[in-house]
Amino acid sequence: MSKSPAKKAVKKAVKKVAKKVVAKKVVAKKTVARKVVAKKAAPKKPATPRLPADLKLAIACAQDKQAIDLTVLDLRNASAFTDFFVVCTGANTKQVQAIADAVQAGLKAAGQPAALVEGYSRGEWILLDYFTFIVHVFLPAQRTFYALERLWGGAESIEVSED
């Protein structure tokens, strides 16, 4: 008993699809193997501490307004009155105020208004207090003069990516 031409065509198509699936699995396995090898070969970075969501939001808002030299100081292991400092710079008073406005607006929209705002009218050094973290927005000269990173030398500096 011979198979009908339609059955032969279906069987041939199934074999063809099966070969493609097997080929894709082989390629996928090779890709995964390459990634594993590359991951093992890459030098390990020190683990960055987990940052609270509201702190990440403040950082994103500052970055959105082109904050310069953004640094996060982890003060949890230092004897401090807060957990983190976010320190950044604006090129001029208008940008310093714009960065502060963006941080305030973003966090207020998320349900966390600032407990205290200092220095807004002068626009040289604006301090935004959110209890668990404080945002400092400086003009370049004031940041250099006050040097919070040096003053809080016992704090761990956390790298903030530019994205």
N, C-alpha and C positions, 0 to 999 in steps of 0.2 A: 504494500500500500504506500503510495508516494504522497508527499505533502503537496498541498495546493500552492500555487505561486504566491498567493497573498500571505500564507503562513510563513513561507520562506523569506519574503520581504520583511515581515515583522520580526522574525528571528534575527535576520541580518542587521536590522536597525537597532534591536536590543543589544546585540553584541557590540555594535559601533558605539552606542551610548555607554555601555559598561566599560569599554576601553578608555573612553574620555574620562569617566569618573575615576577609574584607577589611576590614570595619568595625572589628574588633578590632585588626588590624594598623595601621590609620590612627590609632586612639586610642593605641596603644602608641608609635607614632612621635612623636606629639604630646607624650606624656608624657615620653619620652626627651629630646625637644628642649627642653621646659621645664626638665628637670633639668639639662641641659647649660648652658642660659642662666643658671639660678640658681647653678650651680656657678661659672661664670665671673664672675658678679656678686659672689659672696661674697668678702670679704677673705681673703687667704691667711694662715693661721696659720704661725708658724715651726715647722719640723719638730721634732717631739719625738724625742729619741734613743731608740733601741730599748733596752728594759730586759730584762735576763735573766729567764727564766721563774721562777727561784727568788725573785728580787726581787719580781716581780709577785705571787707567791704570798704572800710576807711582807706586802705591802701589803694584799692582799685579806683576809688573816687579821686584820690590825689594824683594817681597816674593819669587819669583821664584829663586832668588839667595840666599835664606836662610838668609835674613836680620833678625837681632836679635832685639828684643824689639822695634818694629815699632810703632810709635805714630804719630797721626795727631793732630796738634794744630790749632783750629779754631780761627783765628785772626780777623774775621770780626767785632766783637764787641769791640775789643781792637783798640787803635789808632796805626795802623801798616801800613806798606807800601805794604803789600800783604795780601791775604785772608787766606792762609793756610801755615803751615810748616809741612813737612813730615820729621820726625826725626827717624833715624835708625842706627844700629851699625853693623859693620862687625868684624869678629874675628881677621883678620890681614889685612895688606895693600892690598894684592892681592884680598881678598874678598871685601874690601871697593871699590876698583877700578872696580871689576866685577859687583857689585851692581850698581855703577854709570853708567857703560857701558850699562847694561841692561835697566836702566831707560831711558838713552839717546836714545838707539836704538829703544825701544818701542814707545817712543813719537815722534821720528823723522819719523818712519814708519807711524805714525798716522797724520803726517803733522805738528807737533809742535816741531821744534828744540829748544834747550836750548838757551836762550838769553845770558847767561853767565855761564861759568864753572870756578870754582876756586879750587885750592888745589889738582888737579888730580895727578900731578907728585909726590908729597910727599905721598899721599894716607892716610893721617891721618884724615883729615876732608875735604870732598869734598862737595862743594856747587853747586847745579844746579838750576839756576833761570829760571822759566817759567812765570814770571810776576804775575799771579794770585796765584801761589804757589811756594814755594822753597823747594827743597829736600836737606836735610843735611844727609850725610853719614859719621859716625864717627868710629874711633877706640874706644874701651872701655874707655881708660884713657882720651882721649880728650872729649868724651861725658860727663864724670863725671866732668872734669875740667870746661868746658864751661856751662854745665847745662842749656840748652835752656828752658827746661820745667819750671825751677825755675825762670829764667830770664823773661820769658813771662808768669808769674803766673796768669795774668788776662785773659789768653786765655783758652778757653774750650778745654779739652783733649777729643778726639774722639776715642772710642774703635775700634780697627782694628782686625777683626777675622783672625784666622790662616789659613783659607782655601784658 
